[in-house]
Amino acid sequence: VDVGCGEGRVLTYLYLRGFRGAMTGIELDETAHTMALKNANVNRLQDRLCSICGDLTDLSVHTAAGSFDVCVSNPPYFTAGPESRTVPLARREDRCSMQQLFEAAAWAVKYGGDFFLVHRPERLGEIIACASRVNMEAKRLCLLRHNPDSPVSLVLVQCRKGAKPGLIWEELCLHQADGSISPDYRKLYHL
């Protein structure tokens, strides 16, 4: 399940990379939900990819608890508030806080299931705290840099429901010092 799936691009990508199970997207915005259905049809995934137009903060209306093996999310990165009004709505947490996102993921996945999240590095402490509150343990953390001397721009986090402590730490850098693409980039994009 992709909570906050938008137009269904992550689920479509997962299928194109070899995942063959049933996939469900939950999206609040009706226009994005309609595009997810269209993308499923265009890519001939209508039998595998289901999009639900609904609020992920109340998944009990849409799914049974523990219905999924894996939950993914590329959520809004910025907290709501007056200073965030210059940021597009799709990138703000106006409708779903970080804690609500983790509550939705914990509801959706079975015991031992994984939640994969892409987020900003400055929110890592909050991510770990929210995971802990819903019986999820961070199992893998990947720091992503654009250049060897640039700061971390994204964190990729894998949390597991009901897991014991133990964290694998990774780093990826997309470009080499001379500006050319790195081996990490080639691996990440299957080049």
N, C-alpha and C positions, 0 to 999 in steps of 0.2 A: 504494500500500500504506500502511496505517495500522499502525504498529508500536505495540502496546499499545492496541488499538482499543477496549477496553472493550465497551460495548453497541452499537458501530457508529454512534454519533451523528454523528461528523465525516464519515464516508463518506456517510451518508444526507443530511446537509446539503449536501455537495459535489454530490450528484446533484440535489437540489432546486434548487441554484443553477446548474444547467446542464451539469455534467460528465456525459458520456455514455459514457465508457470503462469497461472492466472494473475492478473495485475488489476488493482483498483486505485483510482485516483479520487481524492476528495478535494473539491474546490468550491469556495464560497461565491466567487464571481461568476455570474451566469454566462457572460460572454466568453470567458476563459474556458469554462466547462463545455460550452458548445464547440469551441475550437478543439478541445481534447477529443470530443466525439468525432469531429471531422478528421483530425489527425489519425485516430484509430482506423477510420474507414479508408482514408487515403493509403495508409500503410498496411491495409488488410489485416488489422489486429482486432476487429470488432468482436471476435470470438474469445479473445484473450484479455483485452483491455476494457475495463468498465470505468466510466467516470460518473461520480455522484456529485450533484450540485447540493452542497450542504455545508454546515458549520462544523469544522473539526473540533470545536470546543465542546460539542455534544455528540460524540461518535456513537453513543449508545442508541441514538435514533436510527443510525445507518448500518451499524455492524454489531455483531456479538463480540463480547470481550474475548481476546486471545484468538481472533480469526486469522491472523497473519503470521508468517515466519519472519518477515522482514518489513520494516517501515523505513522510508527514506524521506528526507525533507531538505529543501534548499529554501529556508524561510526568509521572511523579511529580516534584515540585519539591524535595523535601527529601532530604538525604543520610541514609543509614541510620546507626544508632548508638543507644546507650542513651537519649540525650536526645530522640530522635525517636519514642519509643514512644507518646507521647500523640497523635501524628499518625496518622490512619487509614492502613492498609497501602497502599491504592491511591495514596496521596500520598507514599510513601517509596520510596527506591531500594534496598530490601532485596534484590530479585531481579535488578536490572539497574542498573549504574552509568551515569553519563553517557557514559563512554568506550565501554562495551558498546552503548549506544544508538546512538552514532555509527558503531561498527563494523557494527551491523546495517543501518543506513541505507546505508552505503557498499557493503555486500554487495548490498543489494536494488536500488539504482538503477544504471542503465547510465551509461557515461561521458557526461558532460554533463547527467545527470539532477539533479533538485533535491530537497533535503530541507528541508521547512518545519517549524519548531519553535516552540512557545510555551513560554516559561519565565520564571523570576524574574530581575530585573535584576542581583541580586547574584551570579548565576552566569554572567554574560556572558563574563568572562575565561576561565572553564573551557570554555564552549561553543566559543569561538573556538579554543582550544588543542586540544580534542578533534577539531574539524573538521579542523584542519591535520594532525593525526596520521594521518588516513585519506584524505588527498588531496582534501579538500573546502575550498572557499573561501567565506567569508561574502560574499554578494553584495548582500543587502538587510537592513537593520536598521530595525525600527520600534519606537519607544518609546511605550508606551501609558500615559496618565495618566487618572485619573477626573475630576479638576478641574484648572483652569489652575495653581493654586498647590500642588497635591499632588505628591508624589514619583512617579517612574515606578513602576508596579505590575507591568507585564509587558513582556517583550521578545518581538517576533515576528522570527524570523530565517530567512532563506532562504540555504541553502548549496548550492553547485553542485560536483558531482564533477568534478575535473580542470580547474577554471576558473582563469583568471588573476586576480590581485588587482584590486580595484575594488569599492568599497562605496557603495551608495546609502543615505542616511540619511533616515528619515522620523520624524515624530512625530504622534501622534493624541491628542486629548483628548475624552473622552466627554461632558463637561458644561461649560457656560459658567459664568462667575463667579456668575451669579444662580441657578444650579442647574438651569436648563433644559437640554434635550439639545442637543448641539452639531451643527454641520453634519457633523463627522467621524462622530458617532454615526449620524446619518441615512444617510450614505453606507455605513458599515460594515454596517448592518442593513437596507440597501435600502429605506428609508422614503421 
